Each structure stands twice: as C-alpha cells, then as structure tokens.
C-alpha cells in the first residue's frame, strides 16, 4: 500500500473514488468443487471435509507499509507507517538499499493509533538514511511485510515531475474560452458563463437537495474562467482562493521550481488565471460576493451538474450563480449557493 505525501506548500484536495469489489472466499470455491468431485464419497467423509473447509478464517491477518511514493528529501525527516491487523510492537524493521543490503535497522515502538480497518499503526523513522538511491523497508514480526520501493534524493530531483504534472492538471481544469489545447481538452467549455444569471439560495435539506425553482435576482455577471472542482464542473471560491494562495506562495518562495526559473513547472500564469476569476466574484459597488458557480443536486425543475454526465463544451445555456451578500459595514449577512441552468 502506498501513500502520497507532499510538502505543506504543495498541499491540496483530492477526491478518491474506490470501486467496490466482491470476491468469493477460496473456501467456498473449494467447497463447490468438492461437491462435484466427491459425490461418490460416503456422507461421513464428505461432512468431515466440509467441516474443515468452513473452519478456514474469513479474513487473514494483513500488514502493509506505507511510504511516500514521491520520495524522501535526503536531508529531511523520513517516516513510513506500518499498518497491521495485529499487534507488532517489539518487532524489527530494516531499511534496505537496491542491492538488498540493510543500511538501518531498529525495533518497532508502540502503536500510534488506528486507521480504517487496521487497529495498529506504527511509525517507522529513518532520518539518518540520506544517500541518494532506491530503498525498501522490511518488517519482521507476527505478520512480516515489505514496502514498495521508494527514492531518497534531492528536493529538486524528487519534485520536478510531480510539479510538472500538477501544472498540467490545472491547465486541463480551465473553464471558459482561455483553455489550453491538450489530448485531454479539445474545446472551450461553458462559454455562456460570460452572462451568468444570479439566483438566490434555495432552502436545502441536509443532502443538499431543494424543491421548486430557483429565484432569480435579476443580476447578470461575467462568471467565465476559473477551474472546475475535482470530479465535476462546479466552481467554488473557497477552493480557488486556497489554491491561488498556495500557487502564489510557491512562485514566491520556490522561483526556480514553481516560478520563472522553471521551464517545466512555472505556475505564474496559472496562478494569475485563477486570481482573475476570483476578482470577478466580488462586486465592489453592491458589496456582493459571488460564492459558487453551478449546483450539484437538482430536482424536477432544475437540471444540475450531477444529474447527467456531459462534456463542458456541450453545455450551451447560461450559468447560474447564487450570491454571498454583505451589509454596508462589510459584515456577512447571508450565504447563497449556486446553480447552472441547462
């Protein structure tokens, strides 16, 4: 099992969707075959076989080691996590180089807590291992385990590819006319966001659903541009503002990796693209803050973003916004979400 760990400056949000898998227990498969093969066998013998098969544990004990799949910076702290279905305190672990030789070994301490279906999680620290190369971690204990291979290297070498991939992701998430053509994007999306109708927030239940039609305010604004949220075509000010802040911090603090000094991962233009959209979401004259474009769940009167899968360029009608209104003193008075008309 592998965990991706990024430095705080590059943190973000990601939604993961895990498919449900159904398996037939091996004991059931054997039992099915045995019934066909052993039909002539006397009932007593067959009942003994069935008894033995049913006694097989439903779930075997399991142990996994989670490491940073991007890698560990040579002169930085290094930690992996042993996740086990049984107690492993007192077991030993060993960090091995690509030749299989142990470069560090130690005793596993007490559990630091639980995670999901694993009641015991243990921290494995190996800060002193600093030579560049490929490594694995092996645990010898009640349930042995070996980690996937991981790298130790300089920050420049480790993060060059993830940074370039991150920039590619944001470029492909662009909405509006100013898109970047790639194998994943062949046309502009939601062009009618340039004339977005503004609606008041509906009364939603705890599942985000509402009844009836939305109430228009009569206002029309330019809500074009920005990035889609993860997994759908909604656009949120809160995720944009966080992302833009992180990108700008990266450009400022790591100019050679995220700014003009990098030919593969210069985020300057992309940060400005996100900032341009944020500025459209505030009307200084009316003191109105537009919070969100699109709405996830609709009803019989309103077709929402989640009601049907479509390409962004196939959405022809105008986007709909709800507003976040402030009083004359600048204090927030109400929060009004958003929707897209189809």
TIDREN-808142 format. One record per atom (N, C-alpha, C): x, y, z; residue in one letter. Coordinates in steps of 0.1 Angstrom, whole numbers, padded with zeros to 4 digits, always signed. Layout:
<atoms>
XYZa
...
</atoms>
This chain:
<atoms>
+0008-0012+0000x
+0000+0000+0000x
+0009+0012+0000x
+0005+0023-0007x
+0013+0035-0009x
+0005+0047-0005x
+0012+0056+0002x
+0005+0069+0005x
+0014+0080-0002x
+0007+0090-0008x
+0014+0101-0014x
+0014+0113-0003x
+0026+0117+0000x
+0028+0128+0010x
+0035+0139+0003x
+0029+0151+0002x
+0035+0163-0004x
+0038+0173+0007x
+0048+0182+0005x
+0051+0192+0014x
+0039+0202+0016x
+0038+0208+0028x
+0027+0217+0030x
+0025+0227+0019x
+0036+0233+0013x
+0034+0243+0003x
+0027+0238-0009x
+0027+0225-0011x
+0021+0220-0023x
+0008+0212-0020x
+0003+0214-0008x
-0009+0206-0004x
-0021+0210-0012x
-0031+0201-0012x
-0043+0204-0019x
-0054+0194-0015x
-0064+0194-0023x
-0075+0185-0020x
-0076+0175-0032x
-0080+0163-0029x
-0082+0154-0039x
-0093+0144-0035x
-0102+0141-0044x
-0112+0132-0042x
-0108+0119-0048x
-0109+0108-0040x
-0106+0094-0045x
-0119+0086-0045x
-0122+0079-0056x
-0133+0071-0056x
-0128+0056-0057x
-0132+0048-0048x
-0128+0034-0047x
-0139+0025-0051x
-0137+0017-0062x
-0147+0008-0066x
-0149-0004-0056x
-0162-0008-0055x
-0165-0019-0047x
-0162-0032-0054x
-0155-0041-0048x
-0151-0054-0054x
-0157-0065-0045x
-0163-0075-0052x
-0168-0086-0045x
-0160-0099-0048x
-0156-0106-0038x
-0148-0118-0040x
-0155-0130-0034x
-0153-0142-0040x
-0158-0154-0035x
-0147-0160-0026x
-0150-0163-0014x
-0139-0168-0005x
-0134-0181-0010x
-0120-0183-0010x
-0115-0195-0015x
-0121-0208-0009x
-0125-0207+0003x
-0131-0219+0009x
-0144-0223+0002x
-0152-0213-0002x
-0164-0215-0009x
-0161-0221-0023x
-0151-0217-0030x
-0147-0222-0043x
-0143-0237-0041x
-0135-0240-0031x
-0131-0254-0029x
-0143-0262-0026x
-0152-0257-0018x
-0163-0265-0013x
-0172-0268-0025x
-0174-0258-0035x
-0182-0261-0047x
-0176-0272-0055x
-0162-0271-0057x
-0156-0281-0065x
-0156-0295-0058x
-0155-0295-0045x
-0155-0308-0038x
-0168-0315-0039x
-0179-0307-0040x
-0192-0314-0041x
-0194-0321-0054x
-0187-0316-0065x
-0187-0322-0078x
-0178-0335-0078x
-0166-0333-0072x
-0157-0344-0073x
-0160-0355-0064x
-0165-0352-0052x
-0166-0362-0041x
-0181-0367-0040x
-0189-0366-0050x
-0202-0371-0049x
-0203-0386-0045x
-0194-0395-0051x
-0194-0409-0047x
-0190-0412-0033x
-0183-0402-0027x
-0177-0404-0014x
-0188-0405-0003x
-0186-0414+0007x
-0197-0416+0017x
-0200-0402+0024x
-0212-0401+0029x
-0216-0389+0035x
-0208-0385+0047x
-0203-0395+0055x
-0195-0391+0067x
-0182-0385+0063x
-0175-0390+0052x
-0162-0384+0048x
-0164-0370+0043x
-0175-0368+0035x
-0178-0355+0029x
-0181-0345+0040x
-0188-0349+0051x
-0191-0340+0061x
-0179-0335+0069x
-0169-0344+0070x
-0156-0341+0076x
-0149-0330+0068x
-0149-0332+0055x
-0142-0322+0046x
-0149-0309+0047x
-0162-0309+0047x
-0170-0296+0048x
-0167-0289+0061x
-0166-0297+0072x
-0163-0291+0085x
-0149-0284+0085x
-0139-0291+0078x
-0126-0285+0078x
-0126-0272+0069x
-0133-0272+0058x
-0133-0260+0050x
-0140-0248+0056x
-0151-0251+0063x
-0158-0240+0069x
-0150-0234+0081x
-0140-0241+0086x
-0132-0236+0097x
-0121-0226+0092x
-0120-0225+0079x
-0110-0215+0074x
-0113-0201+0078x
-0104-0193+0083x
-0107-0179+0087x
-0113-0171+0076x
-0122-0163+0078x
-0128-0155+0068x
-0119-0144+0063x
-0111-0138+0072x
-0101-0128+0068x
-0088-0131+0075x
-0077-0132+0066x
-0064-0134+0071x
-0058-0122+0077x
-0049-0123+0086x
-0042-0111+0091x
-0034-0105+0080x
-0033-0091+0080x
-0026-0084+0070x
-0018-0073+0075x
-0007-0070+0069x
+0002-0059+0073x
+0007-0052+0061x
+0007-0039+0061x
+0012-0031+0049x
+0021-0020+0055x
+0031-0016+0046x
+0039-0005+0049x
+0037+0006+0040x
+0033+0018+0045x
+0030+0029+0036x
+0042+0039+0036x
+0046+0042+0024x
+0058+0051+0022x
+0054+0063+0013x
+0062+0073+0013x
+0060+0084+0004x
+0064+0080-0010x
+0054+0079-0019x
+0057+0074-0033x
+0064+0084-0041x
+0064+0097-0037x
+0072+0107-0044x
+0086+0105-0040x
+0089+0102-0028x
+0103+0100-0023x
+0105+0109-0011x
+0117+0108-0005x
+0121+0115+0007x
+0133+0124+0004x
+0133+0136+0008x
+0144+0145+0006x
+0155+0141+0015x
+0167+0140+0010x
+0179+0134+0016x
+0181+0140+0030x
+0181+0153+0032x
+0184+0159+0045x
+0172+0163+0053x
+0160+0157+0050x
+0148+0160+0057x
+0144+0148+0066x
+0134+0150+0075x
+0129+0138+0083x
+0123+0128+0074x
+0123+0115+0078x
+0117+0105+0069x
+0109+0095+0078x
+0097+0093+0074x
+0089+0084+0082x
+0080+0076+0073x
+0079+0063+0076x
+0069+0054+0069x
+0059+0049+0080x
+0049+0042+0076x
+0039+0037+0086x
+0036+0023+0084x
+0037+0015+0094x
+0034+0001+0094x
+0019+0000+0099x
+0010-0006+0090x
-0004-0007+0093x
-0007-0022+0094x
-0012-0026+0106x
-0013-0040+0108x
-0027-0044+0114x
-0031-0056+0111x
-0043-0061+0117x
-0041-0068+0130x
-0028-0068+0134x
-0024-0074+0147x
-0013-0067+0153x
-0011-0068+0166x
-0001-0061+0173x
+0013-0064+0168x
+0022-0054+0166x
+0035-0056+0160x
+0046-0050+0169x
+0042-0044+0181x
+0051-0038+0189x
+0062-0048+0193x
+0075-0043+0193x
+0086-0052+0196x
+0092-0059+0184x
+0085-0059+0172x
+0091-0064+0160x
+0102-0055+0155x
+0109-0060+0145x
+0120-0052+0140x
+0117-0048+0125x
+0124-0037+0121x
+0123-0033+0107x
+0137-0030+0102x
+0139-0031+0089x
+0151-0029+0083x
+0150-0021+0070x
+0158-0010+0068x
+0158-0003+0056x
+0169-0008+0047x
+0165-0013+0035x
+0175-0019+0026x
+0177-0012+0013x
+0189-0011+0008x
+0192-0004-0004x
+0188-0013-0016x
+0191-0008-0028x
+0187-0015-0040x
+0194-0029-0042x
+0205-0030-0035x
+0212-0043-0035x
+0207-0053-0025x
+0198-0048-0017x
+0192-0057-0006x
+0200-0057+0007x
+0210-0048+0008x
+0218-0047+0020x
+0211-0038+0030x
+0211-0042+0043x
+0205-0034+0053x
+0214-0022+0056x
+0208-0010+0056x
+0215+0003+0059x
+0211+0008+0072x
+0200+0003+0078x
+0195+0008+0091x
+0185-0003+0096x
+0185-0005+0109x
+0176-0015+0114x
+0172-0009+0128x
+0160-0013+0133x
+0155-0008+0145x
+0144-0016+0150x
+0140-0013+0163x
+0128-0020+0169x
+0116-0011+0168x
+0105-0017+0165x
+0092-0010+0163x
+0087-0007+0177x
+0083+0006+0179x
+0078+0010+0192x
+0063+0008+0193x
+0057+0015+0202x
+0042+0013+0205x
+0034+0019+0193x
+0021+0014+0193x
+0012+0018+0183x
+0009+0033+0185x
+0007+0041+0174x
+0004+0055+0174x
-0011+0057+0172x
-0019+0046+0171x
-0033+0047+0169x
-0038+0037+0159x
-0050+0039+0153x
-0056+0030+0143x
-0059+0038+0131x
-0062+0031+0120x
-0066+0038+0108x
-0075+0028+0100x
-0087+0032+0097x
-0096+0023+0090x
-0098+0010+0096x
-0095-0001+0089x
-0097-0014+0094x
-0084-0020+0101x
-0074-0011+0102x
-0061-0015+0109x
-0061-0010+0123x
-0062-0018+0133x
-0063-0014+0147x
-0049-0009+0152x
-0038-0013+0145x
-0025-0009+0150x
-0017-0003+0139x
-0012+0010+0141x
-0004+0017+0132x
+0009+0021+0139x
+0020+0019+0133x
+0033+0022+0139x
+0042+0031+0130x
+0049+0040+0136x
+0057+0049+0129x
+0071+0043+0128x
+0076+0043+0115x
+0090+0038+0113x
+0098+0050+0108x
+0107+0055+0116x
+0116+0066+0113x
+0129+0062+0108x
+0134+0069+0098x
+0148+0065+0093x
+0155+0078+0088x
+0155+0088+0096x
+0160+0101+0092x
+0175+0100+0088x
+0183+0091+0094x
+0197+0091+0092x
+0201+0085+0078x
+0191+0079+0072x
+0195+0073+0058x
+0194+0085+0048x
+0205+0089+0042x
+0205+0101+0034x
+0211+0099+0020x
+0217+0088+0018x
+0224+0086+0005x
+0213+0084-0006x
+0215+0091-0017x
+0205+0090-0028x
+0205+0076-0033x
+0193+0071-0036x
+0191+0058-0042x
+0177+0053-0040x
+0175+0040-0043x
+0162+0033-0042x
+0163+0024-0030x
+0152+0024-0022x
+0152+0016-0009x
+0138+0009-0008x
+0138-0001+0002x
+0126-0007+0006x
+0127-0009+0022x
+0116-0011+0028x
+0116-0013+0043x
+0110-0027+0045x
+0116-0035+0052x
+0111-0049+0055x
+0109-0050+0070x
+0097-0055+0074x
+0094-0057+0088x
+0093-0072+0091x
+0100-0076+0102x
+0100-0090+0107x
+0092-0090+0120x
+0081-0097+0120x
+0072-0097+0132x
+0062-0107+0130x
+0051-0106+0138x
+0040-0116+0137x
+0035-0117+0123x
+0034-0106+0116x
+0030-0107+0102x
+0040-0098+0094x
+0049-0105+0087x
+0060-0098+0080x
+0055-0090+0068x
+0062-0080+0064x
+0058-0071+0053x
+0070-0064+0047x
+0069-0061+0034x
+0079-0053+0027x
+0072-0042+0020x
+0078-0030+0021x
+0072-0018+0014x
+0075-0018-0001x
+0068-0010-0008x
+0071-0007-0022x
+0085+0000-0022x
+0091+0000-0033x
+0104+0007-0035x
+0101+0022-0035x
+0110+0030-0028x
+0109+0044-0028x
+0123+0050-0030x
+0123+0063-0032x
+0136+0070-0035x
+0139+0080-0024x
+0152+0082-0022x
+0158+0093-0014x
+0167+0101-0024x
+0164+0114-0024x
+0171+0122-0034x
+0170+0137-0029x
+0175+0146-0038x
+0174+0160-0035x
+0159+0164-0038x
+0155+0175-0032x
+0141+0180-0035x
+0139+0183-0049x
+0149+0189-0055x
+0148+0193-0070x
+0145+0181-0078x
+0152+0170-0076x
+0150+0158-0084x
+0137+0151-0081x
+0133+0151-0068x
+0121+0144-0064x
+0108+0151-0069x
+0108+0164-0068x
+0095+0171-0071x
+0094+0177-0085x
+0104+0175-0093x
+0103+0181-0107x
+0091+0175-0115x
+0090+0162-0115x
+0079+0155-0122x
+0066+0158-0116x
+0064+0156-0103x
+0051+0159-0097x
+0046+0174-0099x
+0056+0183-0099x
+0052+0197-0101x
+0047+0199-0115x
+0054+0193-0125x
+0050+0194-0139x
+0037+0188-0141x
+0034+0177-0135x
+0021+0170-0136x
+0010+0179-0130x
+0013+0185-0118x
+0003+0194-0112x
-0001+0205-0121x
+0009+0212-0127x
+0006+0223-0136x
-0002+0218-0148x
+0001+0206-0153x
-0007+0200-0164x
-0022+0198-0160x
-0023+0194-0147x
-0037+0192-0142x
-0045+0205-0142x
-0039+0215-0136x
-0047+0228-0136x
-0049+0234-0150x
-0040+0232-0159x
-0042+0237-0172x
-0054+0230-0179x
-0056+0217-0176x
-0067+0209-0181x
-0080+0212-0174x
-0079+0218-0162x
-0092+0221-0155x
-0097+0235-0158x
-0091+0242-0167x
-0095+0255-0171x
-0109+0255-0177x
-0117+0265-0172x
-0130+0267-0178x
-0130+0279-0187x
-0139+0280-0196x
-0140+0293-0204x
-0132+0292-0217x
-0132+0304-0224x
-0125+0305-0237x
-0110+0303-0236x
-0104+0307-0225x
-0090+0307-0224x
-0085+0293-0220x
-0088+0283-0227x
-0084+0269-0224x
-0071+0266-0231x
-0064+0256-0227x
-0052+0252-0233x
-0054+0238-0240x
-0052+0238-0253x
-0055+0225-0260x
-0044+0215-0256x
-0049+0203-0252x
-0041+0191-0249x
-0049+0179-0254x
-0043+0167-0253x
-0050+0155-0257x
-0063+0153-0248x
-0063+0160-0237x
-0075+0158-0228x
-0085+0170-0230x
-0081+0180-0237x
-0090+0192-0239x
-0090+0196-0254x
-0101+0196-0260x
-0102+0199-0274x
-0111+0211-0277x
-0118+0216-0267x
-0127+0228-0269x
-0129+0236-0257x
-0133+0248-0258x
-0136+0256-0247x
-0149+0251-0240x
-0151+0254-0227x
-0162+0249-0220x
-0170+0261-0214x
-0184+0259-0213x
-0192+0268-0206x
-0190+0283-0210x
-0190+0286-0223x
-0188+0299-0228x
-0199+0309-0223x
-0211+0304-0220x
-0222+0313-0216x
-0220+0317-0202x
-0210+0312-0195x
-0207+0318-0181x
-0204+0333-0182x
-0201+0338-0194x
-0198+0352-0195x
-0211+0360-0192x
-0223+0354-0193x
-0235+0361-0190x
-0243+0352-0180x
-0239+0352-0168x
-0244+0343-0158x
-0256+0349-0150x
-0267+0343-0150x
-0279+0348-0142x
-0276+0345-0127x
-0280+0354-0119x
-0278+0353-0105x
-0291+0349-0098x
-0290+0339-0089x
-0302+0334-0082x
-0300+0334-0067x
-0311+0335-0060x
-0310+0334-0045x
-0308+0320-0041x
-0303+0317-0029x
-0301+0304-0024x
-0315+0297-0021x
-0316+0285-0025x
-0328+0277-0022x
-0327+0272-0008x
-0338+0268-0002x
-0337+0261+0011x
-0334+0246+0009x
-0322+0242+0013x
-0318+0229+0010x
-0319+0220+0023x
-0321+0207+0021x
-0321+0198+0032x
-0306+0193+0034x
-0304+0184+0044x
-0291+0180+0048x
-0283+0173+0036x
-0290+0169+0026x
-0284+0162+0015x
-0281+0172+0003x
-0284+0184+0005x
-0281+0194-0005x
-0292+0195-0015x
-0304+0190-0013x
-0315+0190-0023x
-0325+0200-0019x
-0332+0205-0029x
-0343+0215-0027x
-0354+0213-0036x
-0366+0219-0033x
-0378+0218-0040x
-0381+0230-0048x
-0388+0229-0059x
-0392+0240-0067x
-0381+0246-0076x
-0384+0258-0081x
-0375+0265-0090x
-0366+0275-0082x
-0355+0279-0088x
-0347+0289-0082x
-0353+0303-0084x
-0349+0312-0075x
-0355+0326-0076x
-0344+0335-0081x
-0346+0341-0093x
-0336+0350-0099x
-0336+0363-0092x
-0324+0369-0091x
-0322+0382-0085x
-0324+0393-0096x
-0322+0389-0109x
-0323+0399-0120x
-0309+0403-0124x
-0299+0400-0116x
-0285+0404-0119x
-0279+0394-0129x
-0270+0399-0138x
-0262+0391-0147x
-0248+0395-0146x
-0239+0385-0144x
-0225+0388-0142x
-0216+0379-0151x
-0204+0383-0153x
-0194+0375-0160x
-0187+0365-0150x
-0191+0353-0151x
-0185+0342-0142x
-0176+0333-0150x
-0172+0337-0162x
-0163+0328-0170x
-0149+0327-0165x
-0143+0316-0169x
-0129+0313-0164x
-0129+0304-0152x
-0118+0304-0145x
-0117+0296-0133x
-0114+0281-0136x
-0112+0274-0125x
-0110+0259-0127x
-0122+0252-0122x
-0125+0241-0128x
-0136+0232-0123x
-0131+0226-0110x
-0140+0222-0102x
-0137+0215-0089x
-0134+0200-0093x
-0128+0193-0084x
-0124+0179-0087x
-0137+0170-0089x
-0137+0164-0101x
-0148+0154-0103x
-0161+0160-0110x
-0162+0173-0110x
-0174+0178-0117x
-0171+0192-0123x
-0181+0200-0127x
-0179+0212-0134x
-0182+0224-0125x
-0184+0222-0112x
-0187+0233-0103x
-0175+0241-0101x
-0177+0254-0098x
-0165+0263-0095x
-0168+0270-0081x
-0159+0268-0072x
-0160+0273-0058x
-0150+0283-0055x
-0154+0294-0048x
-0145+0304-0044x
-0135+0299-0033x
-0141+0291-0024x
-0132+0287-0013x
-0120+0278-0018x
-0123+0269-0027x
-0112+0261-0032x
-0102+0269-0041x
-0108+0278-0049x
-0100+0287-0057x
-0090+0295-0049x
-0096+0302-0039x
-0088+0311-0031x
-0076+0304-0024x
-0079+0292-0019x
-0068+0284-0013x
-0058+0280-0023x
-0062+0275-0035x
-0053+0271-0045x
-0045+0282-0050x
-0051+0294-0053x
-0043+0305-0058x
-0033+0310-0048x
-0037+0310-0035x
-0027+0314-0024x
-0015+0304-0024x
-0018+0291-0025x
-0007+0281-0025x
+0002+0283-0037x
-0004+0285-0049x
+0004+0287-0061x
+0013+0299-0060x
+0007+0310-0055x
+0015+0322-0054x
+0026+0321-0044x
+0023+0314-0033x
+0034+0312-0023x
+0045+0304-0029x
+0041+0294-0037x
+0052+0286-0044x
+0060+0294-0053x
+0053+0302-0061x
+0060+0311-0071x
+0070+0320-0064x
+0066+0325-0052x
+0074+0335-0045x
+0085+0328-0038x
+0083+0317-0031x
+0093+0310-0022x
+0101+0300-0030x
+0096+0295-0041x
+0104+0285-0049x
+0104+0289-0063x
+0110+0301-0066x
+0110+0306-0080x
+0117+0297-0090x
+0127+0289-0086x
+0134+0280-0095x
+0126+0267-0098x
+0117+0264-0089x
+0109+0252-0091x
+0094+0255-0096x
+0089+0266-0091x
+0075+0269-0095x
+0073+0283-0101x
+0084+0290-0103x
+0083+0303-0109x
+0091+0304-0122x
+0095+0316-0125x
+0102+0319-0138x
+0114+0311-0140x
+0120+0306-0129x
+0132+0298-0131x
+0130+0284-0136x
+0118+0280-0137x
+0115+0266-0142x
+0108+0266-0156x
+0113+0258-0164x
+0108+0257-0178x
+0096+0247-0179x
+0095+0238-0169x
+0085+0228-0169x
+0074+0230-0160x
+0076+0238-0149x
+0065+0240-0139x
+0065+0254-0134x
+0063+0264-0143x
+0062+0278-0139x
+0047+0280-0137x
+0043+0282-0125x
+0029+0284-0122x
+0024+0298-0122x
+0032+0308-0126x
+0029+0322-0126x
+0016+0325-0134x
+0016+0320-0146x
+0004+0323-0155x
-0008+0316-0149x
-0007+0304-0144x
-0018+0297-0139x
-0024+0303-0127x
-0015+0308-0118x
-0020+0315-0106x
-0027+0328-0110x
-0023+0335-0120x
-0029+0347-0124x
-0043+0343-0130x
-0044+0332-0137x
-0057+0328-0143x
-0067+0325-0132x
-0063+0319-0121x
-0072+0317-0110x
-0076+0330-0103x
-0066+0339-0102x
-0068+0351-0095x
-0078+0360-0103x
-0077+0360-0116x
-0086+0368-0125x
-0100+0364-0122x
-0103+0351-0121x
-0117+0346-0118x
-0121+0350-0105x
-0113+0350-0095x
-0117+0354-0081x
-0121+0368-0081x
-0114+0377-0088x
-0118+0391-0088x
-0131+0393-0095x
-0136+0385-0104x
-0149+0386-0109x
-0160+0383-0099x
-0156+0376-0089x
-0166+0371-0079x
-0170+0382-0069x
-0164+0393-0069x
-0167+0404-0060x
-0172+0416-0067x
-0183+0422-0064x
-0189+0434-0069x
-0187+0445-0059x
-0178+0454-0061x
-0175+0463-0050x
-0186+0474-0049x
-0193+0476-0060x
-0204+0486-0060x
-0215+0482-0051x
-0220+0469-0053x
-0231+0464-0045x
-0227+0456-0032x
-0213+0455-0031x
-0208+0448-0019x
-0213+0433-0019x
-0213+0427-0031x
-0218+0414-0033x
-0207+0404-0036x
-0206+0393-0029x
-0196+0383-0031x
-0203+0371-0037x
-0199+0367-0049x
-0205+0356-0056x
-0196+0343-0053x
-0203+0334-0047x
-0196+0323-0040x
-0194+0310-0048x
-0203+0307-0057x
-0202+0294-0064x
-0209+0295-0077x
-0203+0287-0087x
-0210+0286-0100x
-0214+0271-0102x
-0226+0269-0105x
-0231+0256-0106x
-0237+0250-0093x
-0246+0241-0094x
-0251+0234-0082x
-0251+0219-0085x
-0248+0212-0074x
-0246+0197-0075x
-0258+0190-0078x
-0268+0191-0069x
-0281+0183-0069x
-0292+0192-0073x
-0300+0187-0083x
-0311+0195-0088x
-0324+0188-0084x
-0335+0190-0092x
-0348+0184-0089x
-0356+0184-0103x
-0369+0181-0102x
-0376+0180-0114x
-0377+0193-0122x
-0374+0205-0115x
-0375+0218-0121x
-0361+0223-0126x
-0351+0217-0120x
-0337+0222-0122x
-0328+0211-0125x
-0322+0211-0137x
-0312+0201-0141x
-0298+0206-0135x
-0292+0198-0127x
-0280+0202-0120x
-0267+0195-0126x
-0256+0199-0121x
-0243+0194-0126x
-0242+0179-0125x
-0247+0174-0114x
-0246+0159-0111x
-0257+0151-0117x
-0266+0157-0124x
-0278+0149-0129x
-0274+0141-0142x
-0265+0146-0149x
-0261+0139-0162x
-0247+0142-0165x
-0240+0132-0170x
-0226+0135-0175x
-0226+0140-0189x
-0218+0151-0191x
-0217+0158-0204x
-0203+0164-0205x
-0199+0166-0217x
-0187+0174-0220x
-0190+0189-0217x
-0180+0196-0212x
-0182+0210-0209x
-0186+0218-0221x
-0181+0215-0233x
-0185+0223-0245x
-0199+0220-0249x
-0205+0209-0244x
-0219+0206-0247x
-0229+0214-0239x
-0225+0221-0229x
-0234+0229-0221x
-0235+0243-0227x
-0247+0246-0233x
-0249+0258-0241x
-0256+0269-0234x
-0264+0266-0224x
-0272+0276-0218x
-0264+0284-0207x
-0269+0294-0202x
-0262+0303-0193x
-0260+0297-0179x
-0249+0300-0173x
-0246+0295-0159x
-0255+0304-0150x
-0257+0298-0138x
-0265+0305-0128x
-0257+0306-0115x
-0257+0318-0109x
-0250+0320-0096x
-0259+0323-0085x
-0255+0320-0073x
-0262+0325-0061x
-0252+0334-0055x
-0256+0342-0046x
-0247+0352-0041x
-0244+0352-0026x
-0233+0357-0022x
-0230+0359-0008x
-0230+0374-0006x
-0240+0379+0001x
-0242+0393+0002x
-0236+0399+0015x
-0231+0411+0015x
-0225+0417+0027x
-0234+0430+0030x
-0233+0434+0042x
-0240+0446+0046x
-0231+0458+0042x
-0236+0470+0045x
-0228+0482+0042x
-0215+0483+0050x
-0215+0476+0062x
-0203+0476+0070x
-0193+0465+0066x
-0197+0457+0056x
-0188+0447+0051x
-0190+0434+0059x
-0199+0433+0068x
-0201+0421+0076x
-0210+0411+0067x
-0207+0399+0068x
-0215+0389+0061x
-0229+0388+0067x
-0239+0388+0058x
-0253+0387+0063x
-0260+0374+0059x
-0255+0368+0048x
-0261+0355+0044x
-0253+0349+0033x
-0254+0335+0032x
-0247+0328+0022x
-0256+0322+0013x
-0254+0324+0000x
-0263+0320-0011x
-0256+0312-0021x
-0258+0298-0022x
-0251+0290-0031x
-0254+0292-0046x
-0250+0282-0055x
-0251+0285-0069x
-0256+0273-0077x
-0260+0276-0090x
-0265+0266-0099x
-0262+0269-0114x
-0263+0258-0122x
-0262+0260-0136x
-0275+0257-0143x
-0280+0265-0152x
-0292+0262-0160x
-0287+0255-0172x
-0295+0245-0176x
-0291+0237-0188x
-0301+0240-0199x
</atoms>
